[in-house]
Amino acid sequence: MPVITLPDGSQRQFDHAVTVADVAADIGPGLAKAALAGRVGDTVVDTSYLISDDADLAIITARDDDGLDVIRHSTAHLMAQAVKQLFPSAQITIGPVIENGFFYDFSYERGFTPEDLSAIETSMGELAKADLQVSRSELSRDDAVAYFKDQGEHYKAEIIESIPAEEAIGLYGQGDWKDLCRGPHVPSTGHLKAFKLMKLAGAYWRGDSDNEMLQRIYGTAWGDKKALKAYLHRLEEAEKRDHRKFGTALDLFHLQPEAPGMVFWHDKGWRLYLVIENYVREKLSNGGYQEVRTPQILDRSLWEKSGHWGKYDENMFTTGSEKRDYAIKPMNCPGHVQIYNHGLHSYKDLPIRMAEFGSCHRNEASGTLHGLMRVRNFVQDDAHIFCTEDQIQEEVARFIELLKDVYADFGFTDIIINLSTRPEQRVGADALWDKAEAALESVLNTLGLDWTLQAGEGAFYGPKIDFSLKDSIGRVWQLGTMQLDFSMPDRLDAQYVDRDGVKRTPVMLHRAILGSLERFIGVLLEHYAGILPFWLSPVQCVVMGITHRQDEYVKKIAETLKKQGFRVDLDLRNEKIGLKIRQHSVQKIPYLLVVGDREMENGTVALRAQNGDDLGSQSVEAVTELFADLVAKRSRV
C-alpha cells in the first residue's frame, strides 16, 4: 500500500500500485487534465509511471519548468512524425530540447524549404488535434536495431548500436509512429497546443565535419498560445534591439574578418567603454581593492601548474619564442597569484582584494561568435580576494552589496541568484566544502535574498553564486559571479602565516560584477534599445547654432559644459536647424542645445530632450544643474 507524499507535505495512501495519472485524478479532475508528467523523488517520469512503494511525488504541469521541457521534447517528436508523414524517405536522427524550444536533425535527398516548414507545421497541428495517445514500450538493444533498420532509420540504428547490449531501449509511440527516446513525454498529443517552427540550418551528423551534412529544423513550444505570442514578440523586440545594428548606426564599433571575435572600438564607442571602466574602477577603489596589471603572455609551465594547460588548452591561443612555449592569457587569476606570492603575507594582511581590467583571449569556435556577446578578446572587471576561511562570509556579503549597488546604477533591479554546490568531480575535503557552502547560503539568507539551489553545478574547485539580470524585454543574462577556489592557491603555492605561526593556504575568491565589458555593453545597448541613460551616453549633448552668427556663443557654451566634465559635441555646419536636430535625434543624443539670436542675447539656450520634448529656454546654469543631477542619479532616475 504505497503512501504518496505531495510537495505540500500532505499524503495519500492507496491499497494498490498507482500511476502518476491515478494520483493526479485522486487529487482532482483539473489536475488530472493538466498533468503532463510527475517527479518521483528527483526523477521526472511519464504520467503512466507505476508507483508501488512509498514515494515523494510532484505532479508536473505546463506551469513548471520541467513541464515546459516535456512539452518541447514531445513537440520535437510531433515534428518528426509530421516530417515522416510528408516526406517518408527522410531519416530522423536526434532531436533534443534547447533553450526556449527544440530542434531535430533529418537526412533527406533535397533541402527543405520555407514552404516545407509551413506544411510540416500544419501537419503538426493536425496531429495535435487528433490527441493521439503517447505510450512507452521497451525492446532489447538488438531487437531495437532490427526494428529501426527495418523502418529505414539507419541513423537511429547506429545510435542504438552504441548502447550497451544489456540496456533496455525505450520507444515512444503516437499513432502509427515510434521513436527512440528515454522520455518522459506528454500523455497525448492534445497537450501540445502552442508551437512554431522557426528556421532551417545545417548540422553534421554527430557534430563531425567528416560526416554527412544533415538538415536541422528549429522550433519553439510553450504551455499556451499566450506564452508563445509573448515569446515571438520578445524575438521581434530582440531583432529591433540587436546591438550590432547600434554599433553601426551610432558609430560605436565594428568587427571584421581579419580579426574574428575582436572589436574595433570607434571614438564614441570607446568613450562609452571608458565611462563604464572608470565607473567600476572608482567603485573598486572605494571598496578596498588594489588595481594591478599582469602580462598578456605567460610561460607554459605556469599554465601547466595552474591546471589550465591540461584542461583548457583548446581554448588558449599559444605562441613560442626561443624554444619556449607561451599562452596568451585566457584569464587573470594565475597572474594575480604571482603578485600575491611576491612577498610573505601574515593573516593580518588578509583579505587582499586584487582587481584588474585584464585583456583576455579565448579561442572560441568561429560559429559561436556573436557581436559583442561572444568574442575572442575581452576585458573583465575581474578581481580576486585572498582571505582566510573565517573571512569568506564577510567578503561575500561585501561583494553582493557592491554588486547590487552597481547593477542599480545601470538600471537593473531584477537580479536572479543561483547557488551552485559541490559536483561529483571535485577537489578539497568534504569538511571544507561543508563550510564554504554553508557560508554562501548563510550570506544569501542573512541578506534576505531570494535564490535557487543548483545542486552539483559548482566548479570543481569550489561552490559559487551566479548573478543574472533580466532586461527590459524579459531576457536573462548571466553576468556576475562569486566563486570559491580551494585549488589554485594551493597549486600555485600561495601561503600566509597564521596567528599560530603556521603557513596556510588562503582561500581565493574569483569575482566579477559585469563579466566582460564587451558583453555588458552589448547587453546595455539592447536593454535600452540604444537610448542610453545620460550618464552613459558617449555624447551627452550637442550644441548648435541656427546661423554662423551664433558660432562663438555656441563654442563658449560647449567649453563651459566640457569644463564641468560633460561630453559635448559642436555642430557648426551650414545646414538647416531642422536637419541638424533630426540627424542628432537619430544618433540618440540625450539633449540638444539650440542657439539663435534671441538665446545669444539672453545668455540662454533652447533645450530639447531626446524624446522630442521641447524644454524651452534655459540658462546655462540651469542646464548644468540638470546634467549634474542626472549624472549623480545615474540610471536611478
Helices and strands as residue ranges (DSSP letters): E 3-5, E 11-13, E 18-19, H 20-27, H 29-34, E 37-40, E 43-45, E 50-51, E 55-60, H 65-86, E 91-92, E 97-98, E 101-107, H 114-129, E 134-139, H 141-150, H 154-161, E 169-174, E 177-180, G 189-191, E 194-204, G 205-207, E 213-222, H 225-240, H 243-249, E 253-254, E 264-265, H 267-286, E 290-291, E 297-299, H 300-306, H 308-312, G 313-315, E 318-321, E 324-328, H 333-340, G 347-349, E 352-356, E 359-361, G 366-368, E 377-387, G 389-391, H 392-409, E 415-420, H 430-446, E 452-454, E 464-470, E 476-485, H 488-491, E 496-497, E 503-504, E 507-516, H 517-527, E 541-545, G 548-550, H 551-563, E 568-571, H 577-586, E 591-595, H 597-602, E 604-609, E 614-619, H 620-633, G 634-636
